[in-house]
Amino acid sequence: MSQEVRDTIIDVFCECCGVDERWLEENILEELVLESVDVLEFVLGVEDEFGIEYDDFAELSLHMKTLEDMLNFLTEVVEQRRK
């Protein structure tokens, strides 16, 4: 299930932040300038997609340096909260 969760998180991120998946694979997230509203829209999209609630934006920001870090963190959050 982890790969399915990761793929869905990538899709939501790309849609909310206006980037394509190829860009994400080639760059680090720190290079992407995101407005607070983009991050909020992303989190709301993840919440809607998986039927969870998440409100610790400070913790999330610590995990948004690389795509892999963000995906690992959010996949774990989704899987824990869906149980």
N, C-alpha and C positions, 0 to 999 in steps of 0.2 A: 504494500500500500504506500510506502514511503515515496516511491518514484511517482506514483499518481499524484500524491499530495504536492511534491516538488514541482511537477509539471504544471499543476493548476496554479500554484503560487506564482510561478514565472509568467503564466498567461495573465493573471490578474495584475501583476506588477507592470508588465509591458503595456497593457491597456490603460492603466491609471496614470502611468508616467510618460507615455508617449514615446517609448523606445521599442525596438524590435529585439528579438531574442539573440540575433547574431551580434548586435552591439553589446549586449550583456556579456556574452561569452568572450568578447575581445577586450573589454574595458573593466576597470574597477568602479564600483559604485560611487566612490568618493569623487570621481570625475563628473558625475551627474549631479547637476544642481537641482535639488528638489525643493519646492515650496512646501511649507507646512501643510497646505491644503492637499498637495499631491500625496504626502505620506498618510494623511488622514483618509483620503479616498482609497488608498491602497489597503490600509488596515480594515476599513469598512467593507471593501470588496472581499478580503480574506474572510472576515466574519460572516458575511452573507453566503459566500461560497461553501463554507464548512459548517455553518450554524453554530458558531462559537462567539464568545465575547472576549475582547482583549483591550486593555486600557493602559498598559504600562509603556508609554511611548519613550520614556527615558531609557528603559531597558532595551527596547527595540533599536533605538539609535546607536547603541553600543555594538550592535550586530549588523550594521549596514555599511561596513567598509568594503567587504567583498561579496560577490554573489554567493559564493559557497557558504560563507559564514551566515549570511541572511537566510539562505535556504535551509541550512542545518538547524538554525535556531527556530524558524517559523514552522518547519516540519515537526520538530519536537513539540512545540506549543500546540499545534493543531492535533497531533496524535494524542497528547495528554488530555486535552479538553474534550475530545470526541468520545472518550471512554465513558 
